[in-house]
Amino acid sequence: MGGSYLIAGRNVPSHYLAITTLATFGLGIFAVSKRMKSKKPDTPPINASSADEEAFIKEFIKHAEEEEKKKEHH
């Protein structure tokens, strides 16, 4: 097949090293992409002058998100 390397007192074929390198790299990319998908987008803080205004803004945002979900399904 090919050469082998002496690692920790054992002969390791070069194709094992190649497979291990590719698998490690692939798992790293998978882990990073999984983490990026699970992040929830940050929303800016609500700077309302009263509790009623803050409640109105939160209700408006909730309604807008529901409308957007409806549009995605159609």
N, C-alpha and C positions, 0 to 999 in steps of 0.2 A: 504494500500500500504506500506508505510513506514513512518518514522518519518519526521518531518519538523523542520526547523530552523527559529528563529525569527530574521529577517534581516530588519533593518530600520523600525521597528514597524509592519512588516507584516510577516505572516507565509508563508514560501517558502518551498514547498515540496523538498525532497532531490533529486528526479529524475530531477527536473528542474535545480538544481545546477550541476548535472552530465552532462546533455545535454549542458548547457552553457559552462562548462569547455571544453568538447570535441569540441564544435563548435569553441570556441576561439582558441584552440590549432591548429585545422585544418586550420582555416583562416590564422593563423600566418605562418604555413608551406607553404601554398599556396602563400602568399605574398612574402616570402623569395625566393621560387623557381621561381616565376615570375620575380623578380628582377635579379636573377642570369642569367636567360635566356636572358634578355634584355641587359646585359652588353656586350659591344663590346670589343673584345680582344685588348689590348694595343699593338701598334707597336713601336719598338724602334726608336729613332730619326735617321735621315739620316745625317751622317757626311761626306758630299761630299766636295771635294776640289774646285769644280766649279759648276756653275749653269747648265752646260751641263751634268755633271756627275749626279747631283741630278735629272734632268729630265729623264735621261736614267734609273736610279734606279727606279723611280716612274713608268715609263712606263713598265719596266720589271716586277715589282710587280703586276701591273694591269693586264698584260698579263697572268701571272702565276695564279692569282685568277680566271680569266675567264676560263682558261684551267681546273682548279680544279672544277669549277661549271659544266662544260660540263661533266666531269667524274662522278660527283655525279648523274647527270640525267640519265646516261646510266647504 
